Amino acid sequence: MSDSIPASAATAVPGLAARAARTGSSPVREILALTARPEVISFAGGLPAPELFDAAGIAAAFRHVLAEEPMRALQYSTSEGDPELRAAVAARTTARGLPTDADDLLVTTGSQQGLTLLATTLLEPGDVVLVEDPCYLAALQTFSFAGARVVPVPTDDEGIDPAALDEITARERPKLLYLVPTFQNPTGRTLSAERRAAVAEVAARRGLWIAEDDPYGELRFEGEPVPWVASFPGAEDRTALLGSFSKVMAPGLRLGTVRAPAALRRACVIAKQAADLHTSTVDQAAAARYLAVADLDAHLRRVRDAYRARRDALVDGLSTALPGGSRWNRPAGGMFVWATLPEGYDATALLPGVVRHDVAYVPGAPFFAGPPDGTAVRLSFVTHSPEEIREGLGRLRKALEGAGRDGQP
């Protein structure tokens, strides 16, 4: 006789955790899936231009570590990360104006994991996190999984408003402020040194942590670099600086770093042990080899030159592609332009018709933790050549001309 329970008598399996039920998929990832056809010119994803990857240099680095150090490169490693890689990143960070030792750093599986580790170690369910409004989408997902209450801080064309930050911090008593101060995603805005100093002062006086995300800082096309928030008085002992190799080498490596005060860094190491033990040993070793023998700064100059031309092609063509009365910025670096259509337009409703013209953007509404701006649009300029960008803008103009403000013909 069978001891199996009849299907009709079986009890339903338990449901998903509340954090999984309340956290939605990334709209950007869903749009990328819809626009994966090769004929689509997509301004939607923040995808670095693959033809600009130093594939030969990275391949040579992998060949070297697999030929010369295979037993180390293919073995388990420490959770903190490859010492040579941390030393190289520390040297670059110090050269950019923030004195850093190798032991100040934790290597992560992309900077996105670094943000997850910070959320794990700092946030209890119900804790308040302040974010720029609009904000990087994956950060909103991370804080949702952590059970945090996300409170938006108003921004303007120059980034987060320090006076509003002070008032909201006094009222909400947050534990953490998350911001992307340089070439922000999604807006491309850069916070001035004066505002960074004010943010650091508020954090010190009100007592909160800062997560400073800097994936785009080395993609500056013009103007002078602005010091990290972490370098300003009051922020030194309360700022975790997130770095990434995705925009300067290749996103497929999935390598990032967290520079944090000692107690927080040690907690993140323990959280990482629970998450994945350590980041890929062979990828770390190859990245360390690449930084030792290749000229990353020369590579970045080529990337910046190409991205500058692509930004110019996009920004200079928006006046004919978007409806009259639209507004947009001209970022000094990074990957994104932020545009707003005239009042009454619905960027989300317009998108399906735009995609039918084999072009795409990301509606701005999902980036807002507060009430969304339905007219907002994020446009990435790095993936396509200037010629393709101009062709894409022509398609966008035709798509918008053929649709009403609500997306209906």
C-alpha positions in Angstrom: 0.0 0.0 0.0 1.1 3.5 -0.7 1.7 5.9 2.2 1.4 9.0 0.0 -1.2 11.6 0.8 -3.9 12.1 -1.8 -3.5 15.4 -3.6 -7.0 16.5 -2.5 -6.0 16.0 1.1 -2.7 17.8 1.0 -2.3 21.1 2.9 -1.2 24.1 0.8 2.5 25.0 1.1 3.3 28.1 3.2 3.2 31.4 1.4 6.2 33.6 0.5 7.7 35.9 3.1 6.1 39.3 3.3 9.3 41.0 2.0 9.1 38.9 -1.2 5.4 39.7 -1.7 5.8 43.5 -1.2 8.8 43.9 -3.4 8.2 44.2 -7.1 10.4 43.5 -10.1 12.5 46.2 -11.5 10.6 48.1 -14.3 13.9 48.8 -16.0 14.7 45.0 -16.2 11.2 44.4 -17.6 11.6 47.1 -20.2 15.0 45.6 -21.2 13.4 42.3 -21.8 10.8 43.9 -24.0 13.4 45.8 -26.0 16.0 43.0 -26.4 15.3 42.8 -30.2 18.4 43.9 -32.1 16.5 46.4 -34.2 15.4 48.4 -31.1 17.5 51.5 -30.3 17.2 51.6 -26.6 17.8 54.6 -24.3 16.3 52.5 -21.5 19.1 50.5 -19.9 22.3 51.8 -18.3 24.4 49.3 -20.2 28.0 50.3 -20.8 29.0 50.2 -24.5 30.3 46.6 -25.0 32.6 47.6 -27.9 34.5 49.7 -25.5 35.3 46.9 -23.1 39.1 46.1 -23.0 38.2 42.5 -23.8 41.8 41.7 -24.8 43.3 43.1 -21.7 40.8 41.4 -19.4 41.3 38.1 -21.3 45.1 38.4 -20.9 44.6 38.9 -17.1 42.5 35.8 -16.8 45.0 33.8 -18.8 47.8 34.9 -16.6 46.2 34.0 -13.3 45.0 30.7 -14.6 48.4 29.8 -16.0 50.6 31.2 -13.2 48.4 30.9 -10.1 45.7 28.3 -10.8 45.7 26.8 -7.4 45.1 30.1 -5.7 42.8 31.6 -8.3 40.5 28.6 -8.3 40.4 28.0 -4.5 38.2 29.4 -1.8 39.3 32.8 -0.5 38.8 35.2 2.4 35.6 37.0 2.8 37.3 40.4 2.9 38.7 39.9 -0.6 41.9 39.6 -2.6 44.7 41.6 -0.8 46.2 42.7 -4.1 42.9 43.9 -5.4 42.1 45.8 -2.2 45.5 47.4 -2.3 45.0 48.5 -5.9 41.6 50.0 -5.2 42.9 51.7 -2.0 45.7 53.3 -4.0 43.2 54.6 -6.6 40.9 55.9 -3.9 43.8 57.7 -2.2 44.9 59.2 -5.5 41.4 60.6 -5.9 41.6 62.4 -2.6 40.3 60.0 0.1 43.2 58.4 2.0 42.4 54.7 2.1 44.2 51.5 3.2 43.6 48.0 1.8 42.2 47.0 5.2 39.5 49.7 4.9 37.9 47.8 2.0 35.6 44.8 1.5 35.3 43.3 -1.9 31.7 42.6 -2.9 29.9 40.8 -5.8 29.1 44.1 -7.5 28.3 47.3 -5.6 24.7 46.1 -5.4 25.7 43.5 -2.9 27.5 46.1 -0.9 24.2 48.0 -0.6 22.5 44.8 0.4 25.1 44.1 3.1 24.7 47.6 4.5 20.9 47.1 4.7 21.4 43.8 6.4 23.8 45.1 9.0 22.2 48.5 9.7 18.5 48.2 9.3 15.8 46.6 11.5 12.3 46.2 10.0 10.5 49.6 10.3 13.7 51.7 10.4 13.6 54.8 8.3 15.9 55.3 5.3 16.1 58.6 3.5 16.6 58.6 -0.2 16.8 61.2 -3.0 13.6 61.7 -4.9 13.9 60.3 -7.5 16.2 57.5 -6.5 18.2 54.5 -7.9 15.6 51.8 -8.4 17.5 48.8 -7.1 18.2 50.7 -3.9 14.5 51.0 -3.4 14.2 47.2 -3.9 17.0 46.6 -1.4 15.4 48.7 1.3 12.0 47.1 0.7 13.5 43.6 1.3 15.0 44.9 4.5 11.6 46.0 5.7 12.7 49.7 6.0 10.3 52.6 5.7 11.6 54.7 2.8 11.1 58.5 3.1 12.0 60.7 0.1 13.9 63.9 0.4 13.1 66.6 -2.2 15.7 67.4 -4.9 16.2 70.1 -7.5 18.4 70.5 -10.5 21.4 70.5 -8.2 20.5 67.4 -6.3 19.3 66.8 -2.7 18.1 69.8 -0.8 20.1 70.0 2.5 17.5 72.2 4.3 14.8 69.7 3.5 17.1 66.9 4.6 17.6 68.6 7.9 13.9 69.1 8.5 13.0 65.5 7.5 15.8 64.0 9.6 14.6 65.9 12.6 11.0 64.7 12.1 11.6 61.1 11.0 14.7 60.1 13.0 16.2 58.0 10.2 19.0 55.5 10.6 20.4 55.8 7.1 20.7 58.3 4.2 21.3 56.8 0.7 22.5 59.0 -2.1 24.4 58.9 -5.4 25.9 62.4 -5.4 27.9 62.2 -8.6 26.1 61.8 -12.0 23.1 60.4 -10.1 21.0 57.6 -11.4 18.4 58.4 -12.8 18.9 62.2 -13.1 22.6 62.6 -14.0 22.8 65.4 -11.4 25.9 66.1 -9.4 25.8 67.5 -5.8 28.0 70.5 -5.3 30.8 70.6 -2.7 28.8 73.1 -0.6 25.8 70.8 -0.5 28.0 67.8 0.3 29.4 69.7 3.2 25.9 70.5 4.4 24.8 66.9 4.1 27.8 65.8 6.2 27.0 68.4 8.8 23.3 67.3 9.0 24.4 63.6 9.3 26.8 64.4 12.1 24.5 66.7 14.0 21.4 64.5 13.7 23.1 61.2 14.0 22.7 59.0 10.9 24.7 56.8 8.6 25.4 57.7 5.0 25.6 55.2 2.2 27.4 57.1 -0.6 27.1 55.2 -3.9 29.7 56.1 -6.6 29.5 53.9 -9.7 29.9 56.8 -12.1 32.5 59.2 -10.6 35.3 58.3 -13.0 33.1 58.9 -16.0 33.5 62.7 -15.9 33.6 64.5 -19.3 34.1 68.1 -18.2 34.6 70.2 -15.1 36.5 69.5 -11.9 35.9 66.4 -9.7 34.0 67.1 -6.4 35.3 65.4 -3.2 33.4 62.5 -1.9 30.9 63.2 0.9 32.9 60.8 3.0 35.8 63.3 3.0 33.9 66.2 4.5 34.0 67.0 8.3 31.4 65.1 10.2 31.0 62.3 7.6 34.3 60.5 8.1 33.1 58.1 10.8 29.6 57.5 9.5 29.9 57.0 5.7 30.1 53.8 3.7 31.4 54.5 0.2 30.3 52.0 -2.4 32.5 51.5 -5.5 32.1 49.4 -8.6 34.1 48.0 -11.5 31.0 47.7 -13.7 31.3 51.1 -15.4 35.1 51.3 -15.6 36.0 47.7 -16.6 33.0 45.4 -17.2 29.7 44.7 -15.4 30.0 41.0 -16.1 32.9 40.8 -13.6 30.4 41.6 -10.8 33.0 43.3 -8.6 32.5 46.1 -6.2 33.9 47.5 -2.9 32.7 48.9 0.3 34.9 51.4 2.2 33.5 51.7 5.7 34.4 52.4 9.3 35.9 49.4 11.1 32.9 48.2 13.1 30.5 48.5 10.2 33.0 46.8 7.8 33.4 43.9 10.2 29.6 43.5 10.4 29.4 43.5 6.6 32.1 40.8 6.4 30.0 38.6 8.6 26.9 39.3 6.5 28.8 38.4 3.4 29.9 35.1 4.9 26.3 34.3 5.3 25.4 35.5 1.8 28.1 33.9 -0.4 31.2 33.3 1.6 33.3 35.4 -0.7 33.3 37.0 -4.1 34.7 35.0 -7.1 38.4 34.3 -6.4 39.3 34.1 -10.1 37.5 37.3 -11.0 39.2 39.2 -8.2 42.6 37.8 -9.1 42.1 38.7 -12.8 41.0 42.2 -11.9 44.1 42.7 -9.6 46.3 41.5 -12.4 44.6 43.9 -14.9 45.1 46.8 -12.6 48.8 45.9 -12.1 49.7 45.7 -15.8 47.1 47.6 -17.8 46.7 51.4 -18.0 43.1 51.7 -16.7 43.3 55.5 -16.8 44.1 55.4 -20.5 41.2 53.1 -21.1 38.9 55.4 -19.2 40.1 58.4 -21.3 38.9 56.4 -24.4 35.6 55.6 -22.7 35.0 59.2 -21.6 35.7 60.5 -25.0 33.2 58.1 -26.6 30.6 58.8 -24.0 31.0 62.6 -24.3 30.2 62.4 -28.0 27.2 60.2 -27.3 25.9 62.6 -24.6 26.3 65.5 -27.0 24.4 63.6 -29.8 21.5 62.8 -27.4 21.3 66.2 -25.7 21.7 68.2 -28.9 18.9 66.1 -30.6 16.3 66.3 -27.9 14.9 69.6 -29.1 13.6 68.0 -32.2 12.7 64.6 -30.7 10.6 65.7 -27.7 7.4 67.9 -27.7 7.7 71.6 -27.3 8.0 72.7 -23.7 10.0 69.7 -22.6 13.0 70.2 -20.3 16.2 68.2 -19.9 19.7 68.5 -18.4 23.2 68.3 -19.7 25.1 66.1 -17.3 28.9 66.6 -17.0 29.5 62.9 -16.9 27.9 59.5 -16.1 25.3 57.7 -18.2 21.9 59.4 -18.0 19.9 62.4 -19.1 16.7 63.3 -17.2 13.9 64.9 -19.2 10.4 66.0 -18.4 7.6 66.2 -21.0 5.1 69.0 -20.9 2.3 68.9 -18.3 -0.4 66.4 -19.2 1.9 63.9 -20.9 2.1 60.4 -19.5 5.5 58.8 -20.2 4.4 55.4 -19.0 1.3 55.3 -21.2 3.3 56.5 -24.2 6.0 53.8 -23.9 4.2 50.9 -25.7 3.6 53.1 -28.8 7.2 54.2 -28.6 8.5 50.6 -28.5 6.4 49.8 -31.6 8.7 52.4 -33.4 11.7 50.3 -32.3 13.0 52.8 -29.8 12.7 52.9 -26.0 13.2 54.9 -22.8 12.5 54.4 -19.1 9.5 56.3 -17.6 10.6 58.3 -14.6 7.7 57.4 -12.3 9.1 54.2 -10.8 12.2 56.1 -9.5 10.2 58.1 -7.1 9.7 57.0 -3.5 7.2 59.9 -3.1 4.5 61.0 -5.5 5.8 60.3 -9.0 6.3 62.7 -11.8 4.4 61.0 -14.7 6.1 63.3 -17.3 9.6 62.3 -16.4 11.8 60.2 -18.6 15.3 58.7 -18.1 17.5 58.4 -21.2 20.8 56.6 -21.3 23.3 57.7 -23.9 26.2 55.3 -23.5 25.0 52.1 -25.2 24.7 53.3 -28.8 27.0 55.3 -31.2 26.2 58.9 -32.0 24.8 57.8 -35.4 22.5 55.3 -33.8 21.4 57.8 -31.2 20.4 60.3 -33.9 18.4 57.5 -35.7 16.8 56.6 -32.4 15.8 60.2 -31.7 14.2 60.4 -35.1 12.1 57.3 -34.3 11.2 58.8 -30.9 10.0 62.0 -32.6 7.8 60.1 -35.0 6.4 57.9 -32.1 5.5 60.9 -30.0 4.0 62.9 -32.9 1.7 60.0 -33.7 0.3 59.6 -30.1 -1.7 61.7 -27.8 -0.5 62.8 -24.4 -2.0 59.7 -22.9 -0.4 57.3 -25.4 -3.6 56.9 -27.5 -3.5 57.8 -31.2 
